[in-house]
Amino acid sequence: EFRIIYSKSGDFLRSKGYELAVEFLEMHEDIDVIFSHNDGMTLGAIEAMEERGLHPGTDIVIVTIDAQQEAIDALREGKVNCVIECNPKTGSEIIKLAEKLAAGENIPRIQYVHEEVFYETDDLSLIEPRGY
């Protein structure tokens, strides 16, 4: 039951998220949700919203992906409603798997990365510092 009214690439840049938010906020008055595939772009959009006197997380629901510390802080402040983690700390595990393959060892065909979804209704005090 969603209708996408605007979709453009923000190139995973905070500055571009800001620019695009300025653009779509001028084009559309009735926005319910902003979904961003990167915390940086989300944080740029939040800046643009606040400059217009909007209250991110209240006037417009904000959903973002990455779970960088600054996005978790925005979730705690009520400026973001949902943060979906994209865990960047898997590099060392991938290197270990590559080393095993290079040594001719077998590795499991499927690997799982621990990631979480954080909602505004969660006990946000339980979220560990991100380190990124």
HELIX and SHEET records of a PDB file:
HELIX    1   1 ARG A   14  MET A   27  1                                  14    
HELIX    2   2 ASP A   39  GLU A   51  1                                  13    
HELIX    3   3 GLN A   69  ARG A   76  1                                   8    
HELIX    4   4 GLY A   91  ALA A  102  1                                  12    
HELIX    5   5 LEU A  124  LEU A  126  5                                   3    
SHEET    1   A 4 VAL A  33  SER A  36  0                                        
SHEET    2   A 4 VAL A  61  ASP A  66  1                                        
SHEET    3   A 4 CYS A  82  GLU A  85  1                                        
SHEET    4   A 4 VAL A 117  TYR A 119 -1                                        
END                                                                             
